């Protein structure tokens, strides 16, 4: 798939992201950005199993590495991006990436045996693709078809597979072992994986990372202010949120395992 074969919004995204920056940032999902998003969405009072982090010494080293990368490269680039790029353009970029992810959510809803959300998400993708210029505009949300994201890690959880130990991956940040196994498949279903040309794939991946990080700059500043032990704060927030997502926001209070019965 060549760059010219992409729809024009995707070509704009690829050309503007910058290949040099993309090569550095493409593999990073922005650990701190992910942590801030999850801590904001984590259910209050959710407990974390005491044995969920048996690899803590190694995880802390990787966490420190990712923190250093974020502070040295990702955060400064994201800050410049937010200042230089108009908000409506940034929103359009987010919409394009999200539209492809929505299609993957449809399949995961079906795999989890949830036909109604799958049908609603299918309509969302069709509306935004057909009337929103390949997803550049989020018309579906205005029509009441809101995003209901699902990934393959959640699907594995619905199938009864436990989360496994907590692990911090270089560049990709916090995961459970189950989500780490699902990550390659989730990647294959993203916009970044569609082009065959490596330069285009790196460019899209880099822009996605910068876009995500730019949207969470304020939230990560709050995390820095309130967390006494940032590693534990990120871990507990991540595990609580992922468990809640597997149960669609209603996890049982008496079961430390997040696999639905």
N, C-alpha and C positions, 0 to 999 in steps of 0.2 A: 504494500500500500504506500503510495508516494504522498508527499506533502500536498501536491496539487489535487489529489483525489479526495482529500478531506473536505468537509463542508467549510464555508468561509469562516465561521466563528472559530473553528478548530485551527485553521491555518493562521488566523490572527494570534491565537493563543501561543502556538508553537513558535512563530517568528519573533514575538515580542519577549519571550521569556529569557533568551540569551543562553547560548550553548555552554559557555564556560561556567556560568553560575549553575546551570542545570546539572552539569556533570558532578558538581560537588554536592548538590542538594537533593538530587533525584531519589537517592535511596533513603532519605530521612523523612519520616512522617511527623517530625516535630514532637519529641517526647513531652516537653513542657506544655505545649499547646494541648496535646491529648489529655494530659493530667488535669489541666484547668477545666477543660470541657467536662470531663468525667466527674470531677469533684463538685462542680456546680450542679450536675444532674444526679448525683448519687443520692439514693434515698436516705433520709435521716434515720439514724438508729440502726442501720444494717450492720450486722457483725461480720467479722472476717474470721474464718477458721484459723486457729492458732498454728496449725501445721501447713498453712498454705504457702509458706515461703521458706522451704528447706534450703534453698540455694542463695540465701540472703547475702553472704559475704561476696560472692561473685556478682550477684545482681547489683549490689551497691557500687562496685567498681565500674560496671557497665553504665549504670545510672550517672555516675560522675563524668564519664567520658561523653555521654550524650548531652549532659548539661553544659559541658565545656564547648561542644560543637554548636549548641544552640546559642550560647552567649557570644561566641566568636564569629559565627557566620550567619546562621539562620535568622536570629532575631534582628540584627542590624539590617539585613537585606529586606526582611518583612516590614520593618519600620519605614525604610525608604520607599518601598513599594506602596504602602498605604498613603504616604504623603504625596507621592508623585502621580498615582493613578486615581482618577475620579471614582467616586463610590459606585456610580451606575455601571461603570466598566467592570469593577471588581465583582459586583453582584452578578453581572452577566457571565463572567468567568466561572463563578461558583455554580451558577445554574447549569451551565454546559456540562461540567463534571458531574453534578448531581443527577442530571437526566440519565446518564449512562448507568450510574449506580442504582437509580430507581428500577431500571430494567432487571438488574441482578436481584434486587429485593423481591421482584415479582416471583422469580423462580424459587427463592428461599421461602417465601410465604407458601407456595404450593408444596414444597418439600416438607414443610412443617404441618401440612394439612389445614391451612387457613385460607379457604377459597374467597371469602369476602374481602379481606385485605388485598389478596392477590388481584382480584377484579378491580378494586379501586385504584391500586397502583398501576395496573395496566392502562386504565383510562387516563391516569395522570401522565404516563409516558406518551401515550398517543396524542393527547391534547398539546403537551409542551413540544413534542417533536413536530407535529403537523402545523400548529398555529403559533408556536413560540420560536420559530426560526431555529430548528434543531436543538431546542432547549435553552436558547439564549434568554428567553423570557419565561418566567414562571407563571403562566396563565392559569394553570390548574389550581394553584393555591388560592387564587382569587375566586375560583369557582367552587371552592370548598373541598377540593381533592388534595388533602395535605399529605406530606411525605410520611411514610411509615417504614423506616429503613430496617432491613434485616441483612445479616451477613451469614456466611457459612459456619462460622463459629457458633452463632446462635442456633443454627439448624442442627449442628451436632449436639448441642445441649438439649434441644427438644427431643432428639432421638435417644436421650438417656446417657450420653457420654459425659462423664464428669469433667470438671475444669482442669484437673491436674495441678501441678505446682505452678506458682507464680514465677514468671521469667521476664527479665529485661533484655531485650534484643538490641545489639548495636544498631544505631540509626533508627530502628523502628519503635523502640521504647517498650512500655509495659504490655505484657500479654499473659494469658494463661497458656499452659502447654497445649491445650485444645485449640485455642485461637491461633497459636503459632503454627500448628499443623494446617489449619484452614487458610492461613495467610496467602500461600501461593495461588490457591484457587480464587480467592477474593481479588488478588492482583490481576489475574487473567480476565476477570470480568470488569475491569476498570477501563476508562478512556485511554489511559496511558499505554495499555497493552495492545490497542487496536492497530496502530501503524506498524509496518514491518521495518521501516528505516530506524536504526538505533538513535540517530540524532533527533528525530521527531519524538521518539519515546522518552528520551532523556529530557527534552525540552518540556513536554507535557508534565512529566513527573516533577520537574523542578518547579514549574509554575503552580502545580497543585499544592506542593509543600509550602511555597511562599504565600499563596492565597489563604491556606488554612491557618498558617501561623499569624498572618496579619489580622485575621478576624478574631484572634484570641489574645492579642497583646495586653489588653486591659485586664482580662481574667488572670493571666499568668502573673501580672504584677500583684494582684490580690493574693494569690497563692504564696508568693514570696513574703508577703507581709504577715500572713496568719499562720503559716506552717512552722512549728518548732523543729520538727524533723521532716524535711521535705520528702525524703525517700518513703517514710512510713505513710505520710499523708497521701502521696501519689498512689502507693500500693493499695491502701485501704479503700480509697475512692474508686480506683479502677475495678477492684474485685467486687465491691458492692454494686457498682453500676452494671457490670457485666452479668452478675447474678440476677439483678432486677430485669435486665433486658431479656434474658432467657425465659423468664416467667411473665413477660409482657407487663412488667410493672407491679406484679403482685406475688412476690416470693413468699413462701411459707416461713414463719418465724422460728419454727422448731426443727429446721433441716439445714445443716451447714453445707450439704452438697447441693449444687445448683441444678442438678439433672431432674427434670420434671418426672413425676411418678405417673 
